[in-house]
Amino acid sequence: MSAVTAACGDDQPAGDTDSTSNQTTTTGATTSTEATSEDVTPTTTAVTTGPDTSSTSDAGTSTTSTSTTDPVTSTTSTSTTDPVTSTTSTSTTDPGTSTTSTSTTDPGTSTTSTSTTDSETGVDPCGPDGEGPLLNCYEGCPVELFAVMPYVEEFDDQADYDAHWAGNWDAPVLADGALSFGPHPLTLDWWDNYSPTTSKEKYGDTLQCARVRITPPATAIVDDDLFEITVRLPEGAMYETSGMTLLIDTANEQVLLRSRVGQAEWVVYADAPLAFDRDVENTIDALVYGQGDKYVVEVRNAAYPDDIVVVTAEATFGPTGETTLLGWRDSKTVYVDRLVIGEPSAAVYDRLVAELP
């Protein structure tokens, strides 16, 4: 379902980080929710003093909001999930704001983690008749996922990086053969803990694949240790995450699809649990594919290779947009080893389209 979450806190400058919301979701089958649909109007409650574009955030302010909308469409990406399984996930906020939100959907109409094995389907997931998530078969963003001549960024050449990307605030840097975010000082000054970089190119209906290494702390701290990948960022957007954003939330061990729409407001389209091992490095592969107003995301933690998360959403951002990578309050360095952007290959196209909402 769609929900617009609102957080309150002291003012902070434009371009600061996003916040997520505590959510209880009934999970059963992957659902796309279109917050921009004419038939569904996201409900926003308890919007109080939001962050402004000229001052810092206050870590002590909290807001409680409840939002309920009817589901619009649903897509089942696997047959291995009990349609009445209930999953509770709690998410975090970014620069010092705290939001509590409850979203309600009908049974069987939300997102789900999927696990596909030969014994369950009777079909080799990587064979010519393969079904299910592509991350069952493709690890580390190989070029086989893409048609001829994708953009491949290994983040190992400064001149090449500077030609394609522009960082801001505590900008990420090339180090150890990767693009490195943090570690951040975890102070109350958001600009010291906020590390975005944005592509200089605009991309349309493309497949984007990132390999990310992230180390959640032994003790989860809300508001901290987040990483975001945004696609289809509109030209002139005030916030780096105003497109379709995949949030990797290690504190609450979940992923969300959301978009920032105001100083302290986000539309949350979907969420699903994602397991992490704490205090050790986790290797994450993430696929993001958009076709028109429809999006599908696959996320896989190499530590739990059979538990692939698939989430979908529908939203309108325009035919093309920039891509943003963003780290927020990362207590240990987050590395992006590889990013590949291009048209999906003929071998994977039909499977991607089948996953769209």
C-alpha positions in Angstrom: 0.0 0.0 0.0 1.0 3.6 -0.3 1.7 5.7 2.8 3.0 9.2 3.2 5.1 9.4 6.3 5.7 12.7 8.0 8.5 13.5 10.5 9.1 16.5 12.6 12.2 18.1 13.9 14.2 21.3 13.8 15.0 22.8 10.5 17.7 21.6 8.2 19.1 22.6 4.8 17.8 21.3 1.5 19.5 18.2 0.3 19.6 16.6 3.7 18.7 13.0 4.3 15.4 11.1 4.3 13.5 9.4 7.1 11.7 6.1 7.2 8.8 4.9 9.2 7.8 2.2 11.6 5.5 -0.1 9.7 3.4 -3.2 10.3 2.7 -5.0 7.1 0.8 -8.2 6.3 3.0 -9.9 3.8 2.1 -12.6 1.3 2.8 -11.6 -2.2 4.8 -8.8 -3.8 2.5 -5.8 -4.2 3.0 -2.5 -6.1 1.3 0.5 -4.7 0.9 3.6 -6.8 0.9 6.6 -4.5 0.3 8.9 -7.5 -2.7 7.0 -8.8 -5.9 8.9 -9.4 -7.7 6.3 -7.4 -5.6 6.4 -4.3 -4.8 9.5 -2.4 -2.0 9.1 0.2 -3.0 10.3 3.7 -0.7 12.5 5.7 -1.3 13.2 9.3 0.5 15.0 12.1 2.8 17.0 9.9 4.5 19.4 12.3 7.6 21.5 12.1 9.6 20.0 9.2 13.2 20.5 8.4 13.9 23.8 6.6 16.7 24.3 4.1 18.9 26.5 6.3 19.5 24.9 9.7 20.3 21.7 11.4 18.2 18.8 12.7 17.2 17.9 16.2 17.6 14.2 17.2 15.0 14.4 19.9 11.7 15.2 18.0 9.2 12.5 17.2 5.9 12.3 15.4 3.3 9.6 15.2 1.2 9.2 12.1 -1.2 6.6 10.8 -2.0 6.1 7.1 -4.3 3.7 5.4 -5.0 3.4 1.7 -6.5 0.7 -0.4 -4.1 -1.4 -2.4 -4.1 -0.8 -6.1 -2.4 -3.7 -7.7 -0.7 -6.9 -6.6 1.9 -9.2 -8.2 2.9 -12.6 -6.8 6.6 -13.2 -7.4 6.8 -16.5 -5.8 4.6 -19.4 -4.6 6.6 -20.2 -1.6 5.2 -17.6 0.8 2.1 -18.2 3.0 -0.4 -15.5 1.9 -1.4 -14.8 5.5 2.1 -14.6 7.0 2.4 -11.4 9.1 5.6 -9.6 9.2 6.4 -6.6 11.4 9.2 -4.3 10.4 10.5 -1.1 12.0 12.4 1.5 10.1 14.4 4.5 10.9 14.6 8.2 10.3 17.5 10.2 9.0 18.7 13.5 10.3 17.5 13.4 13.9 13.8 13.0 13.2 11.7 10.1 14.5 8.5 8.9 12.8 6.1 6.2 13.8 3.7 5.1 11.1 1.2 2.2 10.8 0.2 1.1 7.4 -2.6 -1.4 6.9 -3.2 -3.6 3.8 -5.5 -6.5 3.0 -4.1 -10.0 3.6 -1.9 -11.1 0.8 -1.3 -7.7 -0.8 2.1 -6.5 0.3 5.8 -7.2 -0.3 7.6 -10.4 0.5 11.0 -12.0 0.6 11.2 -14.9 -1.9 13.2 -18.1 -2.0 13.2 -20.2 -5.0 14.9 -23.6 -5.3 14.7 -26.4 -7.8 12.9 -28.7 -5.3 10.1 -26.1 -4.9 9.5 -25.3 -8.6 10.8 -28.3 -10.4 12.5 -25.9 -12.8 16.2 -24.9 -13.0 16.0 -21.2 -12.1 19.0 -20.5 -14.3 18.0 -22.6 -17.2 16.2 -21.6 -20.4 12.8 -22.0 -18.7 14.0 -20.4 -15.5 11.6 -18.6 -13.3 11.9 -16.4 -10.2 14.4 -13.7 -9.2 17.3 -13.1 -11.4 19.6 -12.8 -8.4 19.3 -16.6 -8.1 21.5 -16.8 -11.1 23.5 -13.6 -11.5 25.8 -12.4 -8.7 28.0 -9.4 -8.6 26.3 -7.5 -11.5 27.7 -9.4 -14.4 27.5 -7.9 -17.9 25.4 -10.9 -19.0 22.4 -9.2 -17.4 22.7 -6.4 -20.0 22.4 -5.8 -23.7 25.5 -4.6 -25.6 27.5 -1.7 -24.2 26.1 -1.0 -20.7 27.8 1.7 -18.6 30.1 -0.2 -16.2 31.5 1.8 -13.2 34.2 0.0 -11.2 35.0 3.1 -9.1 38.7 2.5 -9.5 39.6 5.6 -11.7 39.3 9.1 -10.4 39.1 10.8 -13.8 36.4 8.4 -15.0 34.5 8.9 -11.8 34.7 12.7 -12.0 33.4 12.5 -15.6 30.3 10.7 -14.6 29.5 11.7 -11.0 29.3 14.7 -8.7 29.4 14.3 -4.9 28.2 16.8 -2.3 28.4 17.5 1.4 30.5 14.8 3.0 31.0 13.4 -0.5 32.0 9.8 -1.0 35.6 9.1 -2.2 37.4 6.5 -4.2 39.3 4.2 -1.8 40.3 0.6 -1.7 39.1 0.0 -5.2 35.5 1.1 -4.4 33.4 4.2 -3.8 33.5 4.7 -0.1 30.8 6.3 2.1 31.9 7.3 5.7 32.6 6.3 8.3 30.7 9.3 9.6 31.2 11.0 13.0 27.6 10.4 14.0 27.3 14.0 15.3 24.1 16.1 15.3 25.4 18.1 12.3 23.7 16.3 9.4 26.1 17.7 6.8 28.9 15.7 8.5 27.0 12.5 8.2 25.4 12.9 4.7 27.2 11.5 1.7 25.4 11.7 -1.7 26.8 11.4 -5.2 24.6 12.0 -8.3 25.2 10.8 -11.9 25.8 13.5 -14.5 23.8 11.3 -17.0 20.1 10.8 -17.1 18.7 7.3 -17.6 15.3 6.0 -18.6 13.9 2.5 -18.8 17.1 0.8 -17.7 18.3 -2.0 -15.4 20.7 -0.8 -12.7 22.7 -3.2 -10.7 24.9 -2.3 -7.7 27.2 -4.4 -5.5 27.4 -2.9 -2.0 29.4 -3.9 1.1 28.0 -2.7 4.4 28.8 -3.5 8.0 25.9 -3.1 10.5 27.1 -2.4 14.1 26.8 -5.0 16.7 24.0 -3.0 18.3 21.5 -1.6 15.9 21.0 2.2 16.3 17.9 3.7 14.8 18.4 6.5 12.4 21.9 5.2 11.6 23.7 3.0 9.1 21.5 3.6 6.0 22.3 3.4 2.3 20.1 4.5 -0.6 20.0 4.0 -4.3 17.7 6.4 -6.2 16.8 6.2 -9.9 14.7 8.5 -12.1 15.6 11.5 -10.0 13.7 14.4 -11.6 15.7 17.3 -13.0 16.0 20.1 -10.5 14.7 18.0 -7.6 15.3 19.6 -4.2 16.3 16.3 -2.6 18.7 13.6 -3.8 16.1 10.9 -3.0 13.1 12.4 -4.7 13.0 9.7 -7.4 12.3 6.0 -6.8 14.6 5.2 -3.9 15.7 1.8 -2.6 16.5 2.2 1.1 18.7 -0.5 2.7 18.0 -0.1 6.4 20.4 -2.2 8.5 19.1 -1.2 11.9 15.6 -2.6 11.2 16.9 -5.3 8.7 14.6 -4.3 5.9 14.4 -2.6 2.5 11.9 0.0 1.5 10.9 1.6 -1.8 10.0 5.3 -1.1 10.3 8.8 -2.5 10.9 12.1 -0.7 8.2 14.6 -1.5 8.7 17.4 1.1 10.9 18.7 3.8 9.9 16.0 6.2 7.6 13.8 4.0 8.1 10.5 2.2 5.8 8.3 0.1 6.5 4.7 1.1 5.5 2.3 -1.6 6.7 -1.0 -0.3 8.9 -2.7 2.3 10.2 -6.2 3.1 12.6 -7.8 5.6 16.2 -8.4 4.7 18.4 -10.3 7.1 21.9 -9.1 8.1 24.8 -10.5 10.1 25.9 -7.8 12.5 29.4 -6.5 13.2 30.7 -8.2 10.0 30.7 -7.1 6.4 27.6 -8.1 4.4 27.8 -8.2 0.6 24.6 -7.0 -1.1 23.5 -7.2 -4.7 20.7 -4.9 -5.7 18.8 -4.8 -9.0 16.5 -1.9 -9.9 14.5 -1.9 -13.1 12.0 0.7 -14.2 9.7 0.5 -17.2 7.5 3.5 -17.6 5.8 4.1 -14.2 6.5 0.5 -13.0 9.4 -0.6 -10.9 10.8 -3.8 -9.5 13.7 -4.3 -7.2 15.6 -7.4 -6.2 18.0 -7.5 -3.2 20.2 -10.4 -2.1 22.5 -10.6 0.9 25.3 -13.1 0.0 25.1 -14.4 3.6 21.5 -15.5 3.0 21.6 -16.5 -0.7 18.2 -18.2 -0.8 16.3 -15.3 0.7 16.0 -12.9 -2.1 13.8 -9.8 -1.5 11.5 -8.7 -4.4 9.5 -5.5 -4.0 7.6 -3.5 -6.6 6.0 -0.1 -6.9 4.2 2.3 -9.3 5.0 6.0 -9.4 5.4 8.8 -12.0 8.8 10.6 -12.2 9.2 11.3 -15.9 10.8 9.3 -18.6 14.4 9.9 -17.5 16.3 11.0 -14.5 19.6 10.9 -12.6 20.8 8.2 -10.3 22.0 8.9 -6.8 24.0 6.8 -4.3 23.7 8.0 -0.7 25.1 7.0 2.7 23.7 8.3 5.9 25.3 8.1 9.4 27.3 5.0 8.6 29.4 4.0 11.6 31.6 1.9 9.4 32.6 2.5 5.8 30.0 1.4 3.1 31.6 0.4 -0.2 30.1 0.3 -3.6 32.3 -2.0 -5.7 30.5 -2.0 -9.0 27.5 -0.3 -10.7 26.2 -1.3 -14.1 23.5 0.6 -16.0 22.0 -0.4 -19.3 19.2 -2.1 -21.2 18.4 -5.7 -19.9 19.6 -8.5 -22.2 17.2 -10.6 -24.1 17.9 -13.5 -21.8 16.5 -11.7 -18.7 14.1 -9.2 -20.2 11.0 -11.4 -20.0 11.7 -12.4 -16.4 12.1 -8.7 -15.4 8.9 -7.8 -17.1 7.1 -10.7 -15.3 8.1 -9.2 -12.0 6.8 -5.7 -12.7 3.5 -4.7 -10.9 
